[in-house]
């Protein structure tokens, strides 16, 4: 198992703020096939992770999320069909697109079996490198768009939680002031100050920095 790591580096020596590269899983029991796939997909500038068996691929999928899986059909032990079946049984990976790469004859029933276990495409070898690269790039783009959408939904949820808390604190402050008519001014100021400080503390991460003159 190998893995292309390392992303763009800031000229100042620090890590880049650019979005991390998506991961693509390449599964084939033949090292020469894996090297060929890496060469074809290198220009996409994504993180290429290889596995030499179905078992190894399943282990990688336990800890990493992949934009797409390129899966060889003919492998000793657990073949591509069984590997794909197990991938689709897992909640975390069932929606990960799988492209089958195979040297098996092009009889329709082989392709039907591939689609039946959840593959999105079935490509017979030898394949057109340009076509393969184009198809992989489409799934990478879809993966990245879904990631951005998920982040946006999460951020909107956080904003809603914050506004709910702000509203609750303002209501608590209003109730406090309404019910503190018989308290001393010092007690009212202290209690109100505590509520305001809590509110300011929650809002401060979202405050815009004021420019200095």
ABEGO torsion letter per residue (X at the ends): XBBBBEBBBBAAGBBBABBBBBBBBBBBABAAAAAAAAAAAAAAGBBBBBBABAAAAAAAAAABBBABBBBBABBBEBBAAAAAAAAAABAAAAABBBBBBBABBABAAAAAAAAAAGBABBBBOBBBAAAAAAAAAAAAAAAAAAAAAAAAAAAAAAAAAAAAAAAAAAAAAAAAAAAAAABBAAAAAAAAAAAAAAAAAAAAAABBBBBBX
